[in-house]
Amino acid sequence: MTKKIVFIFCCFLFSQLLSQNYQLKQAELTFRTQIIDFDTIAFNKPVTCFFKFKNTGNADLKIFKTSTNCSCVQIALEKNVIKRNGMGKVKITYNAATKGVFYKTIIIESNAKTPNQSLLIKGFVY
């Protein structure tokens, strides 16, 4: 009877250790801000901004893909792999070739806890 109790207890401990270890090894992408407002910008004058982020998880962050809803937005990553507690930035350049209000979305796809994150730039071109 004692051997069965010890065996069950050991199995329980082993399963707890495995589940905790699995939970700890995950990247987490944390942006300082996810919205940048350019306010008013001049027509045909490209503008640039940076979205700064940190890997607040416990595994390396790997950015697989970036995309946008407009060819007027260019995206450049400083690096694709960010170590634990490391920092990075996404450079966004908007080509202000159309007058009026704009809202442009940038999608970051990664191995983070939240695999798809959205960034937004907005403003008014005069």
Phi and psi in degrees as a GROMACS rama.xvg file:
@    title "Ramachandran Plot"
@    xaxis  label "Phi"
@    yaxis  label "Psi"
@TYPE xy
-64.0958  -38.1385  THR-2
-64.0723  -38.6068  LYS-3
-64.5031  -42.1843  LYS-4
-64.7463  -43.8295  ILE-5
-63.8934  -43.3143  VAL-6
-62.1066  -46.3275  PHE-7
-62.9179  -42.1819  ILE-8
-62.787  -43.365  PHE-9
-64.3286  -41.2232  CYS-10
-62.2411  -42.044  CYS-11
-61.9592  -47.679  PHE-12
-60.6113  -44.2383  LEU-13
-61.4671  -43.3137  PHE-14
-66.2268  -36.3237  SER-15
-65.6143  -42.9884  GLN-16
-62.9324  -43.0025  LEU-17
-62.9377  -43.8141  LEU-18
-68.1135  -37.3837  SER-19
-67.9177  -41.0349  GLN-20
-63.8505  -40.0484  ASN-21
-65.1111  -42.7809  TYR-22
-66.7155  -31.6894  GLN-23
-74.7638  -24.3568  LEU-24
-95.7325  72.5639  LYS-25
-146.458  134.938  GLN-26
-76.8948  154.182  ALA-27
-141.337  122.503  GLU-28
-94.0318  113.832  LEU-29
-120.748  113.945  THR-30
-89.2059  146.897  PHE-31
-64.1791  -43.252  ARG-32
-146.999  151.46  THR-33
-113.53  4.02598  GLN-34
-134.222  129.628  ILE-35
-123.364  126.245  ILE-36
-103.68  112.486  ASP-37
-75.369  -11.5496  PHE-38
64.3953  -123.37  ASP-39
-105.169  127.543  THR-40
-129.459  158.155  ILE-41
-79.5309  144.495  ALA-42
-60.5186  136.115  PHE-43
62.8335  22.8746  ASN-44
-117.73  101.492  LYS-45
-58.7836  143.851  PRO-46
-124.708  150.871  VAL-47
-128.679  145.488  THR-48
-143.448  169.75  CYS-49
-128.627  132.509  PHE-50
-100.318  112.599  PHE-51
-92.1239  143.077  LYS-52
-143.896  167.715  PHE-53
-135.869  143.971  LYS-54
-86.6296  99.0877  ASN-55
-91.4783  7.66798  THR-56
-88.9526  -169.211  GLY-57
-114.136  18.0662  ASN-58
-139.76  163.14  ALA-59
-63.6951  138.604  ASP-60
-91.8409  129.259  LEU-61
-120.411  118.516  LYS-62
-92.7087  117.562  ILE-63
-86.9267  -38.2883  PHE-64
-157.578  147.282  LYS-65
-125.675  145.246  THR-66
-149.94  165.091  SER-67
-144.481  165.619  THR-68
-93.4484  11.0351  ASN-69
-153.782  139.575  CYS-70
-72.9504  -7.75359  SER-71
-79.3919  -2.76095  CYS-72
-113.918  127.96  VAL-73
-109.831  137.664  GLN-74
-119.719  132.906  ILE-75
-134.841  128.347  ALA-76
-96.8028  139.13  LEU-77
-65.9124  -44.4409  GLU-78
-157.366  155.589  LYS-79
-93.1702  -19.7321  ASN-80
-120.679  126.429  VAL-81
-119.735  123.183  ILE-82
-67.3061  166.457  LYS-83
-53.9973  134.519  ARG-84
63.4525  8.9236  ASN-85
-80.8408  162.874  GLY-86
-119.782  156.994  MET-87
-154.412  179.356  GLY-88
-150.247  152.171  LYS-89
-112.45  122.733  VAL-90
-92.9931  127.36  LYS-91
-119.677  128.613  ILE-92
-120.232  126.39  THR-93
-108.726  125.842  TYR-94
-91.3531  106.458  ASN-95
-79.3016  66.4913  ALA-96
-94.4334  -2.66355  ALA-97
-129.049  130.843  THR-98
-77.1907  149.138  LYS-99
116.337  -172.547  GLY-100
-75.1118  141.814  VAL-101
-136.17  146.987  PHE-102
-135.712  118.076  TYR-103
-125.353  134.254  LYS-104
-105.038  137.921  THR-105
-119.937  131.283  ILE-106
-109.475  131.713  ILE-107
-111.836  120.355  ILE-108
-107.546  128.023  GLU-109
-149.589  -176.328  SER-110
-93.0164  17.3091  ASN-111
-71.159  167.931  ALA-112
-52.7262  -42.7131  LYS-113
-103.803  101.388  THR-114
-69.0722  -27.0228  PRO-115
-120.857  121.812  ASN-116
-124.598  142.932  GLN-117
-105.149  140.017  SER-118
-119.259  154.114  LEU-119
-135.393  133.36  LEU-120
-116.438  146.05  ILE-121
-149.973  164.712  LYS-122
166.493  -166.017  GLY-123
-135.393  126.066  PHE-124
-99.778  126.689  VAL-125
